[in-house]
Amino acid sequence: MPIRWFVGSNQRDPGLDFLRACAVLLVMARHFLDFNPKYEPAMHGLVATAALYGWAGVDLFFVLSGYLIFSSIFREEDRGTFKWTRFYVGRALRIWPAYYVSLLACWCLAIFPVKPGEYVPFLFFIQNYFGTNASLNNGIYWSLAVEEHFYLLAPALLLLTASFNRWRLNILIGLVFAPPWVRAFSYLFAGDDVRSFYDWIYYPTHGRFDSIAVGVLCAYLLRYRQDVVDVLKPWLPFISASLLLMAVVSTESMTRYHNVQTAASAVLGFSLMALFCGSLVMLSQTHRLFDRVGRGPFRLIAYLSFSMYLYHMIALRISGKLVWNGAADIPWLLIHAGLFVVLTMSIGALSYFGVERYFLKLKQSMLEPRRDGTWAAGCPIRFKPAAPKRREAAKSSARTARQNAA
C-alpha cells in the first residue's frame, strides 16, 4: 500500500514529520525498556542509550507543540484573522475525542489497575497535579495535561508579548529560563526522593513549561527575527551538538537510575534537553537537514504519532502478554519489539480512521472558510454569521427595485 495513499497528498513539512516520528519512537523505546528490563543487556551501545533517553521524546513533543501552535497563531495574527474562539474549538476537536476514547479503552480493558475515583482528575486534565500516584498517569497522560494547560495559557502569553512588543523577544527568553528557577525552588522540597521528584518537578506544568516556551521562541525567531536566525544559522550544528552533550551529562543519573535524582538533572537537565530539541527544530527549518529522511515510513509514523502516543502503553501490555515467556536474547528482543510497534501502529490507525479523522473533518467544516469567504455547508457553529450579508443583499435588491420603479 503506497504511503501517499494512506496519509494523503497534502503538503507536509518532512523535517518536522521526521522529528514527530522520532519523538514518538523515543517514548515507545523508553517505555518498552521500562516494562522489559531483561532486554537491556541484549541492546548494544547507541541503541540502549537512545532507549534510556527516550524520555526526551516528550520534551521534543512539547517543543514541536509550542512551535507549531504559535507559528499558526503568529501567521493568523499578521493577517488579522486570528480568533481565540476558533483556536479553542479547534484544539478541543483535535485532542479531546481521541483522548477520552483512549481513557475509555483503558477502563474497559482494565489495562491499568486504577480505581474508578482515580479517573476524575483525568477528565479535567489536572492529573499531573492530582493524579500523580495513579498507574494510569505513568507514561503518557500527564504530558497531555501539560499541553492542555499550555493551550489555556496561550491567550495570556500572546497578550503579554503583544502588549510589550518591543520586549517580546526578551519576554520569551525569560519564559525559557524561568522554569529552571522554579525547579530549583521545588528541589528544596523534593530533594532526592523519587516520588517527590515526580510530584514536584517532573509532572507539573510549571516545571516543564520551558520546553513549550522554547518552541514558541523558535516560532517567533523564524517569523519575525530573521536577523537573529542568520547569525545563528552557521553555528546551529555546533550549538546542537554541545547542548546534546551537556543534556546527556546532566541527566545521566536520572536516566540510568530511577532512584537517583540530582540537582543538575532536576534544575538544568530539562532545560538543556529542551534547548537541544529547539535547535533540532531550527535545523529542520534553516538547513532542511531532515527533509530526505522525513518521508516514507517516517511520514506515516508522524501522521499517526498522536494516536500511537495515546495507545502505545496498551499495545505494550498486550505484546507483553503474547511473548511473556520469551528469552532475553536478540531474536526475542526483535520479535517482541516488532510486535509492539506493529500493534501500536495498528491501534493508532484504528483510532485515527475511527475517531480522529471524523473530528478533523468536522473541525475543517466548522473553522475553515471557503475561498469566497462563506463558511462550509453544514457548519454547526458560525463564527462569522451570514446575516449581515443577507441584509446587505436585501438592501441592494430594494435599491434596484426603487431605481426600476423610477
C-alpha positions in Angstrom: 0.0 0.0 0.0 1.6 3.3 -1.0 2.2 5.6 1.9 1.0 8.6 0.0 -2.4 6.9 -0.5 -2.5 6.2 3.3 -1.6 9.7 4.5 -3.0 11.7 1.6 -1.3 14.2 -0.7 -1.5 17.3 1.5 1.6 19.4 1.8 3.6 18.5 5.0 6.9 19.5 6.3 9.1 16.4 6.0 11.6 17.8 8.5 9.0 18.3 11.2 7.5 14.9 10.3 10.8 13.3 11.0 11.0 15.0 14.4 7.5 13.9 15.2 8.3 10.3 14.3 11.5 10.4 16.4 9.6 11.8 19.4 7.0 9.0 19.5 9.6 6.3 18.8 11.8 7.5 21.6 8.9 7.5 24.1 7.9 4.0 22.9 11.5 2.7 23.2 11.9 4.0 26.8 8.6 2.5 27.9 9.4 -0.8 26.2 12.7 -0.9 28.2 11.0 0.1 31.4 8.5 -2.8 31.1 11.0 -5.3 29.8 14.4 -4.6 31.6 15.5 -8.1 30.8 16.3 -6.9 27.2 18.7 -4.2 28.2 21.8 -6.5 28.1 20.8 -7.6 24.6 20.8 -3.9 23.4 24.2 -2.6 22.5 25.8 0.8 22.7 23.8 3.6 20.9 20.5 1.6 20.8 20.5 1.1 24.6 21.4 4.7 25.2 18.8 6.0 22.9 16.1 3.9 24.6 17.2 5.1 28.0 17.0 8.7 26.9 13.6 8.1 25.3 12.0 10.4 28.0 13.4 13.2 25.9 10.8 12.4 23.2 8.2 14.1 25.5 10.3 17.2 25.5 10.6 17.1 21.8 6.8 16.8 21.5 6.5 19.9 23.8 8.9 21.9 21.7 7.1 20.9 18.5 3.7 21.8 20.0 4.9 25.3 21.1 6.5 25.9 17.7 3.5 24.7 15.6 0.8 26.3 17.6 2.4 29.7 17.8 3.6 29.6 14.2 0.0 29.3 13.2 -1.1 32.0 15.8 1.6 34.5 14.6 0.6 33.8 10.9 -3.1 34.4 11.6 -2.3 37.4 13.8 -0.4 39.1 11.0 -3.3 38.5 8.6 -5.8 39.8 11.2 -7.8 36.6 11.1 -7.0 35.1 14.4 -9.9 34.3 16.7 -9.5 32.7 20.2 -12.8 31.1 20.0 -11.8 29.3 16.8 -8.5 28.3 18.4 -10.1 26.7 21.4 -12.7 24.9 19.4 -10.1 23.6 17.0 -7.8 22.3 19.8 -10.7 20.7 21.6 -11.8 18.8 18.4 -8.2 17.7 17.8 -7.4 16.4 21.3 -10.5 15.6 23.3 -12.2 12.9 21.3 -9.2 10.7 20.9 -8.1 11.4 24.5 -11.4 10.4 26.1 -11.8 7.4 23.8 -8.3 6.2 25.0 -9.3 6.7 28.6 -12.5 4.7 28.0 -10.4 1.9 26.3 -8.1 1.7 29.4 -11.1 1.4 31.7 -12.9 -1.2 29.6 -9.8 -3.3 29.0 -8.6 -2.9 32.6 -5.1 -2.3 31.3 -4.1 -0.4 34.4 -5.1 -1.2 38.0 -7.0 2.1 38.5 -9.9 2.7 40.9 -12.9 4.5 39.4 -12.4 7.6 41.6 -8.8 7.9 40.2 -10.2 8.7 36.8 -11.7 12.1 38.0 -8.5 14.2 37.6 -8.0 12.8 34.1 -11.4 14.0 33.0 -10.4 17.6 33.7 -6.7 17.5 32.7 -5.3 18.0 36.2 -3.8 14.6 36.5 -0.2 16.0 36.6 -1.1 17.6 39.9 -3.7 15.4 41.5 -3.3 12.1 39.8 0.4 11.6 40.0 0.1 8.3 42.0 -2.2 6.6 39.6 -0.6 3.9 37.5 -2.6 5.3 34.5 -0.7 8.5 34.7 2.7 6.8 34.3 4.0 7.3 30.9 1.6 9.5 28.8 -1.4 11.2 30.3 0.5 13.7 32.5 2.0 15.2 29.4 -1.4 15.8 27.8 -2.4 17.8 30.9 0.7 20.0 30.3 -0.4 20.5 26.7 -3.9 21.5 27.7 -2.6 24.0 30.3 -0.4 25.5 27.5 -3.5 26.0 25.3 -5.3 27.7 28.2 -2.3 30.0 28.9 -1.7 30.8 25.2 -4.0 33.8 25.2 -2.3 35.3 28.2 1.1 34.6 26.7 0.1 36.3 23.4 -1.4 39.3 25.1 1.7 39.7 27.3 4.1 39.7 24.4 1.8 41.9 22.2 1.4 44.5 25.0 5.2 44.8 25.2 6.0 44.4 21.5 9.5 45.9 21.9 10.3 43.5 24.6 8.7 40.4 23.1 11.9 38.6 22.4 13.2 39.3 25.9 9.9 38.1 27.5 10.1 34.8 25.5 13.7 34.3 26.6 12.7 35.0 30.2 9.9 32.3 29.9 12.5 29.8 28.7 14.8 30.5 31.7 12.2 30.9 34.4 11.2 27.2 34.9 14.8 26.2 36.0 14.5 28.6 38.9 11.1 27.2 39.7 12.5 23.6 39.6 15.4 24.8 41.8 13.0 26.0 44.4 10.9 22.8 44.1 14.1 20.7 44.6 14.4 22.2 48.0 11.2 20.4 49.0 11.6 17.3 46.8 15.2 16.6 47.4 16.5 13.2 46.2 13.2 11.4 47.0 11.9 9.8 43.7 8.2 10.2 44.4 8.6 13.9 45.4 10.8 14.5 42.3 7.9 13.4 40.1 5.3 15.2 42.1 7.1 18.5 42.4 9.3 18.7 39.3 8.7 16.1 36.6 4.9 16.1 36.2 3.7 19.7 37.0 3.2 22.2 34.2 5.2 24.9 35.9 8.2 22.5 36.0 8.1 21.6 32.3 6.9 24.8 30.6 10.4 25.7 29.4 10.1 23.0 26.6 7.0 24.7 25.2 8.5 28.1 25.7 11.5 27.1 23.6 9.1 26.1 20.8 7.3 29.4 21.0 10.7 31.2 20.9 11.7 29.2 17.7 8.4 30.2 16.1 9.0 33.9 16.9 12.6 33.9 15.7 11.7 32.2 12.4 8.7 34.5 11.8 10.0 37.9 13.0 13.7 37.9 13.7 15.4 36.7 10.5 18.5 38.7 11.5 19.0 36.6 14.7 18.4 33.4 12.7 21.0 34.5 10.1 23.5 34.9 12.9 22.7 31.6 14.5 22.4 29.6 11.3 26.2 28.8 10.7 26.6 27.8 14.3 23.4 25.7 14.8 25.1 22.3 14.2 27.8 23.1 16.8 25.2 24.5 19.2 23.0 21.5 18.8 25.9 19.0 19.5 27.0 21.0 22.5 23.5 21.1 24.0 23.1 17.4 23.5 26.4 16.6 25.2 25.5 18.9 28.2 22.0 17.5 28.4 23.2 13.9 28.4 25.8 14.5 31.1 23.5 16.5 33.4 20.7 13.9 33.2 22.7 10.7 33.3 21.9 9.8 36.9 18.2 10.4 36.4 18.2 8.5 33.1 20.1 5.3 34.2 19.0 5.1 37.8 15.4 5.9 38.5 16.0 6.3 42.2 18.9 8.8 41.9 17.9 12.4 41.3 20.4 15.1 41.4 20.2 18.9 41.4 21.8 19.0 37.9 19.2 16.8 36.4 16.3 18.4 38.2 17.2 22.0 37.5 19.4 22.2 34.4 18.8 18.8 32.6 15.3 19.5 31.3 16.2 23.0 30.1 19.3 21.8 28.2 17.3 19.0 26.6 14.5 21.5 25.6 17.1 23.8 24.1 18.6 20.9 22.2 15.1 19.9 20.8 14.6 23.6 19.9 17.9 23.5 18.0 16.6 20.5 16.0 13.5 22.4 15.0 15.7 25.3 13.9 17.9 23.0 11.9 14.9 21.4 10.3 13.7 24.8 9.1 17.0 26.6 8.2 19.2 23.7 6.9 16.4 21.4 5.8 18.5 18.8 7.5 15.8 16.1 7.8 13.9 16.6 4.6 15.2 13.4 2.9 14.6 11.1 5.9 11.3 12.7 6.8 9.4 10.9 4.0 8.2 7.3 3.6 7.8 5.3 6.8 8.7 8.4 9.0 5.9 10.3 7.4 3.4 7.6 8.2 4.6 7.4 11.8 4.3 11.1 12.1 0.8 11.0 10.7 -0.2 8.6 13.4 2.0 9.9 16.1 -0.7 11.3 18.3 -2.7 8.0 18.2 0.4 6.0 18.7 1.3 8.0 21.7 -2.1 7.5 23.2 -2.3 3.8 22.7 1.3 2.5 22.8 1.0 1.6 26.5 -2.0 -0.6 25.8 -0.1 -2.2 22.9 2.9 -2.7 25.2 0.8 -4.6 27.8 -0.8 -6.7 25.0 2.5 -7.6 23.4 4.0 -8.4 26.8 1.2 -11.0 27.4 1.8 -12.6 24.0 5.5 -13.1 24.4 5.8 -13.2 28.2 8.0 -16.3 28.2 10.5 -15.2 25.6 14.2 -15.4 26.3 16.2 -12.3 26.9 18.3 -12.5 23.7 18.4 -10.6 20.5 15.9 -12.7 18.4 13.2 -12.5 21.1 14.0 -8.8 21.5 13.4 -8.2 17.8 10.2 -10.3 17.9 8.8 -8.5 20.9 9.8 -5.0 19.8 8.5 -5.7 16.2 5.1 -6.9 17.6 4.9 -3.9 19.9 5.5 -1.4 17.0 3.0 -3.2 14.7 0.3 -3.3 17.4 0.9 0.3 18.3 0.6 1.4 14.6 -2.4 -0.8 14.0 -4.3 0.5 17.1 -3.2 4.0 16.2 -4.6 3.6 12.6 -7.9 2.4 14.0 -8.1 5.4 16.3 -7.2 7.8 13.6 -9.7 6.5 11.0 -12.3 5.6 13.5 -12.2 8.7 15.7 -9.8 11.4 14.8 -10.4 11.8 11.1 -14.1 12.4 11.6 -13.5 15.2 14.1 -10.7 16.6 12.0 -13.2 16.9 9.1 -15.7 18.4 11.5 -13.1 20.9 12.6 -12.3 21.8 9.0 -16.0 22.3 8.1 -16.6 24.4 11.2 -13.5 26.6 11.3 -12.1 27.0 7.7 -14.0 29.3 5.4 -14.3 28.8 1.7 -12.3 30.9 -0.8 -15.4 33.1 -1.4 -15.4 33.9 2.3 -18.5 31.8 3.2 -18.4 29.0 5.7 -18.7 25.3 4.6 -22.2 23.9 4.3 -23.5 22.1 7.4 -21.4 24.2 9.7 -23.0 23.9 13.2 -21.0 26.9 14.6 -20.7 30.1 12.6 -18.1 32.5 13.9 -19.0 35.0 11.1 -22.7 35.0 10.7 -24.1 35.3 7.2 -27.0 37.6 8.4 -25.2 40.9 7.6 -24.6 39.7 4.1 -28.2 38.8 3.7 -29.3 42.2 5.0 -26.9 43.9 2.5 -28.3 41.8 -0.3 -31.9 42.7 0.7 -30.9 46.4 0.7 -29.3 46.1 -2.7 -32.4 44.4 -4.1 -34.7 47.1 -2.7 -32.5 49.8 -4.1 -32.6 48.2 -7.5 -36.4 47.9 -7.3 -36.7 51.6 -6.5 -34.5 52.5 -9.4 -36.5 50.4 -11.8 -39.8 51.9 -10.5 -38.4 55.4 -11.0 
